[in-house]
Amino acid sequence: MATNLNVTELDFDQIKDNLKNYLKQQTEFNDYNFEGSGLSTLLDVLAYNTHYNAVAAHYSLNEAFLDSAQIRGNVVTRAKLLGYVPRSVLAPKATIKLVVDNSAGPSFPTTLTLPRGTKLTTTVQGETYQYVVVNSQTVTGSATQQFTFDTVEIAEGTYKSLLYRVDNDIESQKFQISDSDVDTSTLRVRVQENEEALTYDIYSRFESLLNVDSASQIHYIQENTNGKYEVYFGDGVIGKKPINNNIVTLDYIYTHGDESNGASTFTLSSTLGGLVNANYTVTTVTPSAGGADRESMESIRFNAPLTFTAQNRAVTSDDYRAIILKSFSNVSSISTWGGEDNDPIDFGKVYVAIKPLTGATLTAAEKLTIKDTVLKGKNIVSITPEIVDPNFTNLELDVFFKYNPNLTDRTNVELQGVVRDTISDYNFNNLNKFDGVFRYSQILKAIDSSDRSILNSTIRPYMFQTIAAKTTRNLNNFNLTYASGIFESGSEKEFILNSTAFKIGGVDHYLGDKVVTGSANRTVIVYKIVDGANITVINNAGSIEASTGRVVINNFAVDTNTNIKVTVIPNSLDIAPKRDQLLNIDQTYVSISAEVDTISTAGASGSIDYTTNSRLR
């Protein structure tokens, strides 16, 4: 007779059954009705308690690992073990030029200071936002009492200052920042000897152990379990330790994140230096950008191991990726590759392509920040980082689907709307990132699953890029690289490249191509249509390397500056971007056709009128 309980089950019903089976084997409970007795309730309690403890243990164990933790505090704690500090909310930042005209007096200072925290206002989509000056500046006035602050960085948010007293009787004292929406990149940490002291020391944020000793004025920052950041100092060995009654001042900007990205008009809402009759002129140098929400748990999970692997040094291309993701905010997607993998090969360089969160490309200032601030001191001296813009290949889709009207209440137009939404979702979730592959079968599956009445679907994908043609011939030199090789029909008379119309001499002209005898490449031509026939106007307007998807267009001029859409057919239904390439489905060029499936509604007789769509237009 078994006397041991089975302890391998975790399900409530199975636990209860195990308990009953154990009791049934005892002589004291021969012929006992476990279902209809009060003992059944006691077994329920025992099974529930066992099940509850098993679930609690399961959840607790999950929270002990970075990959499975569901509570942000636990994810942050596990990331801290890898030396990773999650990114805070980031304030949108802009650059302005401020000119103060004090010629009307009455006071005439020789210098003027623009203090940190000086307020400006702007309006974005009807909402008013406050911006503040990030760093203090002092300039000397001209003979006419004009004070010019050429490059002033401002950030959206509210400037705030907190004061704490150091008490070394508190073990591992930490100084919490009270606002959870703080932008830690704007944090300034100062330490004074006491309340009466007029001078202070600035403690910079810890980045590396290099040259850090007991006298190094550094501070550390971490996110605590409450979701707020806290500052702490060294122990007198790795970093200087403040002494009792020192005053710690934390001043920073807390912000609304990405809400005011794109602000471009600012108005000063403070007066400077007590100037009564001064006029203030604010000119925007660069609009606000870079605002972002705090780092998500999934992002922490992904970035923490990469950063740990990089160890704050850039050796491999993946190291560059990890360091930039850790220290630079305006990144939606990033691709890095070595010069040996570039086309053409370029030894001694690492290439970085970034699709920003705001804007189509990074600004020149942002690229300089990455090279001179984020990567400086971390990359190998002999390797030069190059920041390049993403290269977009837009997709034009001809979509056809057949449906059974007996299986849906939706009309033909409504079904087309459902399919369009499905394509838009696919574009958002799968493309517009450097590892975003256009998978033909995947998008067809999504369309077929969007409504039960849709029986099958077909897509004809096309790739296109847009060039801005000018009226001056030597300005028209375009190098296009598509994300796929170009399809060749094999016919010498058929174009593999097409374009929208542009005017030359008041007449519509187009781009086409022709074969090159003895070469796998083709030549781009400019032609017009006369009486239904193509008449070549420019015999050599570039070249096409179909196998690699490279197209060079030059040697022509248009009547007026015109955007020309240049379209080719991919040589594969699956399109995979490489290096700096991104794919995007342009909804403007998505054509959707819905047709009733005659076989599904009329059986074999419906096959008489059943039609299919051609592979090409």
Secondary structure, DSSP 8 states (H G I E B T S, - for coil): ---S------SHHHHHHHHHHHHHTSGGGTT--SSSSTHHHHHHHHHHHHHHHHHHHHHHHHTTSTTT--SHHHHHHHHHTTT------B--EEEEEEEEE-TT-S---SEEEE-TT-EEEEEETTEEEEEEESS-EEEE--TTSEEEEEEEEEEESEEEEEEEE--TTSTT--EE-S-TTEEEEEEEEEEESSTT-S--EEEEE---STT--TT--EEEEEE-TTS-EEEEE--SSSS----TT-EEEEEEEE--GGGGTT----EE-S-STT-SS-EEEEEEEEEEE--B----HHHHHHHHHHHHHHTT-B-SHHHHHHHHHHH----SEEEEEEGGGSSS--TTEEEEEEE-SSSSS--HHHHHHIIIIISTTTB-TT-EEEEE--EEEEEEEEEEEEE-GGG-S--HHHHHHHHHHHHHHHHHHHSSSTT--B-HHHHHHHHHHS-TTEEEEEEEEEEEEEEEE-SSGGG-EEEEE-SS-B---S-SSS-SEEE--EEETTEEEEEEEEE-TTSS-EEEEEEEEETTEEEEEES-SEEEETTTTEEEEES---SS-EEEEEEE-BSSSSB---TTEEEEEEEEEEEEEEEE-HHHHHGGGGGGG-----S--
